[in-house]
């Protein structure tokens, strides 16, 4: 790889990492090409990119980005996943690591802060963004629907009282 190619890789990674909010650093030694392809497909479904890059180039690309926090993880054969959905990324990588012992999660970065492998696994245990949004929406709607039921109960009670008075007068 000549100097121009290396500079292009650094520039591309820097641009991608500047837009990303999360990243996971893994060691991939021992994975076959088909296993790496499977990992890439799983990550692609979560809208996450995976890059195998030399550590020196990764350190250069991390300058001025949130990935600077994960710089100490750039040792050995690293594959770096990055994207905007930290939970989806963590789930995909953790699930793959459970099935393939050769993939070792080293740690990562989340909003400019370094997190360890246990933090990545904790992220993977969270519900997806869609589930969290649905729960939040349900929580927001609950007081409103209770208020509407209360407002609706006032005329309903009045009608029931009138019906009871009518029934009493008919009986007498």
C-alpha positions in Angstrom: 0.0 0.0 0.0 1.6 3.3 -1.1 1.4 6.6 0.8 -1.5 7.9 -1.2 -3.6 4.8 -0.5 -2.8 5.0 3.2 -3.8 8.7 3.3 -7.1 7.9 1.5 -7.8 5.2 4.1 -7.1 7.6 6.9 -9.2 10.3 5.4 -12.2 7.9 4.7 -12.0 6.5 8.3 -11.7 10.0 9.8 -14.8 11.2 7.9 -16.8 8.1 8.8 -15.8 8.2 12.5 -16.6 11.9 12.7 -20.2 11.1 11.8 -20.4 8.0 14.1 -21.6 8.0 17.7 -20.3 4.6 18.7 -17.7 2.1 17.9 -16.6 -1.4 19.0 -13.0 -2.6 18.7 -12.5 -6.4 18.3 -9.7 -8.9 17.8 -10.6 -11.2 14.9 -7.6 -13.5 14.8 -8.8 -17.1 14.0 -11.9 -16.1 12.0 -12.3 -17.5 8.6 -13.2 -15.3 5.6 -16.8 -16.7 5.5 -17.2 -15.9 9.2 -16.0 -12.4 8.7 -18.5 -12.1 5.8 -21.2 -13.3 8.1 -20.3 -10.7 10.7 -20.3 -8.0 8.1 -23.8 -9.0 6.9 -25.1 -9.0 10.4 -23.6 -5.6 11.1 -24.9 -4.2 7.8 -28.5 -5.2 8.8 -27.9 -2.9 11.9 -26.6 -0.1 9.6 -23.1 -0.6 11.0 -19.8 -0.7 9.1 -16.8 -2.9 9.9 -13.2 -2.0 9.0 -10.1 -4.0 9.4 -7.3 -1.5 9.5 -3.7 -1.2 10.6 -3.3 0.2 14.1 -1.1 3.1 13.0 -3.6 4.2 10.4 -6.5 3.8 12.9 -4.6 6.1 15.4 -4.1 8.7 12.7 -7.8 8.5 11.7 -8.9 8.8 15.3 -7.3 12.2 15.7 -10.0 14.8 16.2 -12.9 12.3 16.5 -14.6 10.5 19.4 -12.6 7.4 18.6 -9.6 9.0 20.1 -10.9 7.6 23.5 -10.5 4.1 22.2 -7.0 4.6 20.9 -5.4 2.3 23.6 -7.4 -0.6 22.2 -5.7 -0.4 18.8 -3.2 -3.2 19.4 -3.0 -6.5 17.6 -5.2 -7.5 14.7 -8.2 -5.2 15.1 -11.5 -4.9 13.3 -13.4 -1.7 14.2 -17.2 -1.5 13.9 -18.7 2.0 13.8 -22.1 3.5 13.3 -24.9 5.5 14.8 -26.9 2.8 16.6 -24.9 1.6 19.6 -27.4 -0.9 20.8 -27.9 -2.6 17.4 -24.1 -2.7 16.9 -23.5 -4.2 20.4 -26.2 -6.8 19.9 -24.9 -7.9 16.5 -21.3 -8.2 17.7 -22.1 -9.8 21.0 -24.4 -12.4 19.4 -21.7 -13.2 16.8 -19.0 -13.4 19.6 -21.2 -15.9 21.5 -21.3 -18.1 18.4 -17.6 -17.6 17.4 -15.1 -17.7 20.2 -12.4 -16.4 17.9 -13.9 -12.9 18.0 -12.8 -11.1 21.1 -14.5 -7.8 22.1 -11.8 -5.4 23.4 -14.0 -2.4 24.1 -15.3 0.6 22.3 -16.3 4.2 22.3 -19.7 5.7 23.0 -20.3 9.5 22.5 -16.6 10.2 23.0 -16.1 8.0 26.1 -14.2 4.7 26.2 -16.2 1.7 27.4 -14.9 -1.8 28.2 -16.1 -5.2 26.9 -18.5 -5.5 29.8 -20.0 -2.1 28.8 -20.5 -3.4 25.2 -22.3 -6.5 26.6 -24.5 -4.3 28.8 -25.4 -2.2 25.7 -26.3 -5.5 24.0 -28.8 -6.4 26.7 -30.8 -3.1 26.2 -34.0 -3.2 24.2 -33.7 -1.8 20.6 -34.4 1.8 19.9 -37.8 1.1 18.4 -38.9 -0.8 21.6 -37.6 2.0 23.8 -39.5 4.6 21.7 -42.7 2.5 21.9 -42.4 2.2 25.7 -41.8 5.9 26.0 -44.8 6.7 23.8 -47.0 4.4 25.8 -45.8 6.1 29.0 -46.6 9.5 27.5 -50.1 8.4 26.3 -51.1 6.8 29.6 -51.9 10.0 31.5 -53.7 11.5 28.5 -55.9 8.4 28.0 -56.6 8.3 31.8 -57.6 12.0 31.7 -59.9 11.3 28.7 -61.5 8.4 30.5 -62.1 10.6 33.6 -63.7 13.3 31.4 -65.9 10.7 29.7 -66.9 9.2 33.1 -68.6 12.4 34.2 -71.4 12.4 31.6 -71.7 8.6 31.9 -72.2 8.8 35.6 -74.8 11.6 35.1 -76.7 9.5 32.6 -76.7 6.5 35.0 -78.0 8.6 37.8 -80.8 10.0 35.6 -81.6 6.4 34.5 -81.8 5.3 38.2 -84.1 8.2 39.1 -86.3 7.4 36.1 -86.5 3.7 37.2 -87.4 4.8 40.8 -90.2 7.0 39.6 -91.6 4.3 37.3 -91.5 1.8 40.2 -93.4 4.2 42.5 
